Amino acid sequence: MKAGTSKILILKPVVKGLGLERGMPIYSYTAKDENGRPLMVSYLDGKPKEIVKEDEVKQDEE
């Protein structure tokens, strides 16, 4: 997994509504949906998502 730093824009009403403050961590992840379209999910609560390996997901589905 690669980690990096980038900037995203969050609208002021969202920032105020969630109580976000400058410097708080926001964890974003990229993926592709079932049609292959790229998407990004951002968690705004300062907690990283638990990463599950694709092999583990396939085993759970069987």
C-alpha positions as CSV (number, residue, x, y, z in Angstrom):
1,M,0.0,0.0,0.0
2,K,1.3,3.4,-0.9
3,A,0.7,6.4,1.3
4,G,0.9,10.0,0.2
5,T,-0.2,13.4,0.9
6,S,-2.7,15.4,-1.3
7,K,-5.2,18.1,-0.9
8,I,-9.0,17.8,-1.2
9,L,-11.6,20.5,-1.0
10,I,-14.4,20.0,1.6
11,L,-17.2,22.5,1.6
12,K,-17.5,24.8,4.6
13,P,-21.0,23.5,5.7
14,V,-19.6,19.9,5.7
15,V,-16.6,21.0,7.8
16,K,-18.8,22.8,10.3
17,G,-21.4,20.0,10.4
18,L,-18.8,17.4,11.2
19,G,-16.7,19.5,13.5
20,L,-13.6,19.0,11.4
21,E,-10.5,21.1,12.3
22,R,-7.4,22.0,10.4
23,G,-4.8,19.3,10.6
24,M,-7.2,16.5,11.4
25,P,-6.4,13.3,9.5
26,I,-8.8,12.3,6.7
27,Y,-8.3,8.8,5.2
28,S,-9.1,8.4,1.5
29,Y,-9.1,5.2,-0.5
30,T,-9.4,4.7,-4.2
31,A,-11.0,1.7,-5.9
32,K,-13.1,0.7,-8.9
33,D,-16.8,-0.1,-8.9
34,E,-18.4,-3.1,-10.5
35,N,-18.3,-1.3,-13.9
36,G,-14.6,-0.4,-13.6
37,R,-15.3,3.2,-12.9
38,P,-12.7,4.9,-10.5
39,L,-14.0,6.1,-7.2
40,M,-12.7,7.6,-4.0
41,V,-14.0,7.1,-0.5
42,S,-13.0,9.4,2.3
43,Y,-13.5,8.7,6.0
44,L,-13.9,12.0,7.9
45,D,-13.8,10.6,11.5
46,G,-10.0,10.4,11.7
47,K,-10.0,6.6,11.8
48,P,-8.4,4.5,9.0
49,K,-10.4,1.8,7.4
50,E,-9.4,-1.8,8.3
51,I,-7.8,-3.1,5.1
52,V,-9.0,-6.6,4.2
53,K,-7.0,-8.5,1.5
54,E,-9.0,-9.4,-1.6
55,D,-8.2,-13.2,-0.9
56,E,-9.9,-13.0,2.5
57,V,-13.0,-11.4,1.0
58,K,-13.3,-14.2,-1.6
59,Q,-13.0,-16.8,1.1
60,D,-15.7,-15.2,3.2
61,E,-18.1,-15.1,0.2
62,E,-17.7,-18.8,-0.5
